[in-house]
């Protein structure tokens, strides 16, 4: 965990003066150390880039600053986004500190679960948000490919990389996602699609599927209980099967793109600085990737397109489906097709470690996806930001920032939803009265951090 010098004091002064930007204003957050922040090192978790400083702010950093969030730290990542190995250390799971937190968004997941930050931003190529979120017992959203700009973020595979929030709850994920999504004219893969989130929407009329072949006699007890909970909520689980070619290995395509992204590293010979004690060292994989014939690479993409078409057909009559983390090629397949997914906690195993379940949605269907995930009775490590937000300024006023009428529609000159801005201006006097009696959200987060230190110690983040 690399601390930054950003201070919450300006946010507190703005809030005290009545200049309230929304639910993220004053909230400390952490960025996976593949995300650039001007004036600070962006090491990509590798000795080859230990002193690297990029003279730019990633789009997600700039947008969260606009929302008033306070960047507290750069957080550990596996070397060039592989695993949970942070230089010569391992990022720890706060629930079991003698084990790692998974990779490669290891630091964001660990720090968020331990209460060291209010939320964090991770990246996902083939499961690097979903996996650590499950391991650390929190909610992690992998958005649809092309939803969030990757400008200023280390590339691994240009057609697979995604940026998304890791939070304490599904509702927190929705709040952060609303702040960071949308085009910036810098990442041309990003499209402008609405996000009509309604935190009070019922599950009625949502068509929910179940990845049939992934649930069997050896299914984890908590996953089975999740299915039963959904049925108890009145959900009729429709059987679903992944399309043909869903089992294709994404590794070959990933390695070729990665070798292209790090070509300068290979050509310069600095690739030898990468960790060499793995069974398949990274430098060897990058060099081998250069030997893949162009014909084979094109064929991989043809198969991928067939799989995309198959997923579109499979989801024609389903809005969201539930799947376990293991037991199938689901995570890899949906990474290749670009579909959104969220991991949410669903209990603990016999060793006291968190377990999690996946929900996968249609392309650009994050709102429906999170509606189903939020409806699941579950557990979270600490109170969510959304809960603290409502307690601090009042339930009714908070609804102005989280209602479906505000999400998905922005003033062209502001990242704040237009209706929220108008309602904010008309409610200045009411807010001022409430704020005199509220505790700063920043102070609340500091209390959470002290609690996490007492419970877990500083080992929870590398």
Secondary structure, DSSP 8 states (H G I E B T S, - for coil): -EE----SHHHHHHHHTT----TTTT-EEEEETTB--TTSB--TTSGGGTT-B-SS--HHHHHHHHTT-EEEEEE---TTS-SSEETTEE-EETTEEEEE--SSSHHHHHHHHTTSSSEEEEEESSSTTHHHHHHHTSEEEE--TTSB--TTB--S-TTT-EEEEEESSHHHHHHHHHHHBB--SSSTT---------TT--STT--EEEEGGG-STT--HHHHHHHHHHHHTT---EEE---TTTT--SHHHHHHHHHHHTHHHHHHTGGGGS---STT-HHHHHHHHTTS-HHHHHHHHHHHHHHHHHHHHHTTT-SEEEE-SSSSSHHHHHHHHT--EEEEEEEE-TTS-EEEEEEEE-TT-HHHHHHHHHTS----SS--HHHHHHHHH-HHHHHHHHSTTTTT-B-TT-SSBHHHHHHHHHTHHHHHHHHHTS--HHHHHHHHHHHHHHHH-GGG--
